[in-house]
Structure formats: C-alpha cells, structure tokens
Amino acid sequence: MSELSEKQRDDLDDDQYAFPKERKEPLNNASHVRNAIARFNQVKGVSDDERDSAWRRIKKAADKHGVDVPEKSWHDLKSKK
C-alpha cells in the first residue's frame, strides 16, 4: 500500500475517508480501499450508523477503483473471524 504523507492526508476531502468525522481509512486508491476493509473492525468509537455509512463509502470507492468486495455488509466481516 502506498503511504500517504501527513500533507496528502490533510489534502483529502472528508468524503475520501471511510470514516470522515474521524478522518480514518482513506479511500483514494485500490490499495487503501482494500486496507480500509481489512481494518474496518479495528476502528473504535463509532456507531453502527457510522459503520453503515462507512461501508457504503467503501463499496462506492471499491467500484470506482476496481476492487472486488464479496461481502454484502460490514456485518459479514465479523463472520470471517
């Protein structure tokens, strides 16, 4: 995954994050989308509604960047553990 510098992260619009309020899990390229999915359940201090919104943003970014996401919901991520 390509690392983002602090300036690059600061330059991203809020809508380019899975969790914009927390500015966590950028979605600016395929690598970051895959990372956001992998780390989804590690994000602390967010509500289920925020997770629902984040999942919609992730799915949209995945489509844009050509990332296959077989899970229908973020709840499906829990069942893999």
C-alpha positions as CSV (number, residue, x, y, z in Angstrom):
1,M,0.0,0.0,0.0
2,S,1.3,3.4,-0.8
3,E,1.8,5.6,2.2
4,L,0.2,9.0,2.4
5,S,2.2,11.8,3.9
6,E,0.5,14.0,6.5
7,K,0.1,16.7,3.9
8,Q,-1.5,14.2,1.4
9,R,-3.9,13.0,4.1
10,D,-4.7,16.6,5.1
11,D,-5.4,17.4,1.4
12,L,-8.0,14.6,1.1
13,D,-11.6,15.7,1.3
14,D,-13.7,14.2,4.1
15,D,-15.7,12.2,1.6
16,Q,-12.5,10.4,0.6
17,Y,-12.4,8.6,4.0
18,A,-14.5,5.7,5.1
19,F,-14.9,7.4,8.5
20,P,-14.8,11.1,7.6
21,K,-15.6,12.5,11.1
22,E,-12.5,10.7,12.4
23,R,-10.6,11.0,9.1
24,K,-9.8,7.3,9.2
25,E,-9.3,4.9,6.4
26,P,-8.7,6.9,3.2
27,L,-10.3,5.6,0.1
28,N,-8.2,7.4,-2.6
29,N,-6.9,4.3,-4.4
30,A,-7.5,0.5,-4.6
31,S,-4.8,-0.3,-2.1
32,H,-6.3,2.0,0.5
33,V,-9.8,0.6,-0.2
34,R,-8.5,-3.0,0.5
35,N,-6.8,-1.7,3.7
36,A,-10.0,0.0,4.8
37,I,-11.9,-3.3,4.5
38,A,-9.1,-5.2,6.3
39,R,-9.1,-2.7,9.2
40,F,-12.8,-1.9,9.3
41,N,-13.5,-3.7,12.6
42,Q,-10.4,-2.1,14.2
43,V,-12.0,1.4,14.1
44,K,-13.1,2.3,17.6
45,G,-15.6,4.8,18.9
46,V,-18.0,4.8,16.0
47,S,-21.7,3.9,16.0
48,D,-23.4,1.2,13.8
49,D,-24.9,4.0,11.8
50,E,-21.5,5.4,11.1
51,R,-20.3,2.0,10.1
52,D,-23.2,1.6,7.7
53,S,-22.3,4.9,6.1
54,A,-18.6,4.0,6.0
55,W,-19.5,0.7,4.3
56,R,-21.4,2.5,1.6
57,R,-18.4,4.8,1.0
58,I,-16.1,1.8,0.9
59,K,-18.4,-0.1,-1.6
60,K,-18.6,3.0,-3.8
61,A,-14.8,3.5,-3.7
62,A,-14.3,-0.2,-4.4
63,D,-16.4,0.0,-7.5
64,K,-14.5,3.1,-8.6
65,H,-11.1,1.5,-8.2
66,G,-12.0,-2.0,-9.4
67,V,-11.7,-3.7,-6.0
68,D,-13.9,-6.9,-5.6
69,V,-15.8,-6.9,-2.3
70,P,-17.8,-10.1,-1.9
71,E,-19.3,-9.1,1.4
72,K,-22.7,-7.6,1.2
73,S,-22.5,-5.9,4.5
74,W,-19.8,-4.9,7.1
75,H,-21.5,-7.4,9.4
76,D,-20.2,-10.2,7.1
77,L,-16.7,-9.2,8.0
78,K,-17.2,-10.3,11.6
79,S,-18.2,-13.8,10.5
80,K,-14.8,-14.4,8.9
81,K,-13.0,-14.4,12.3
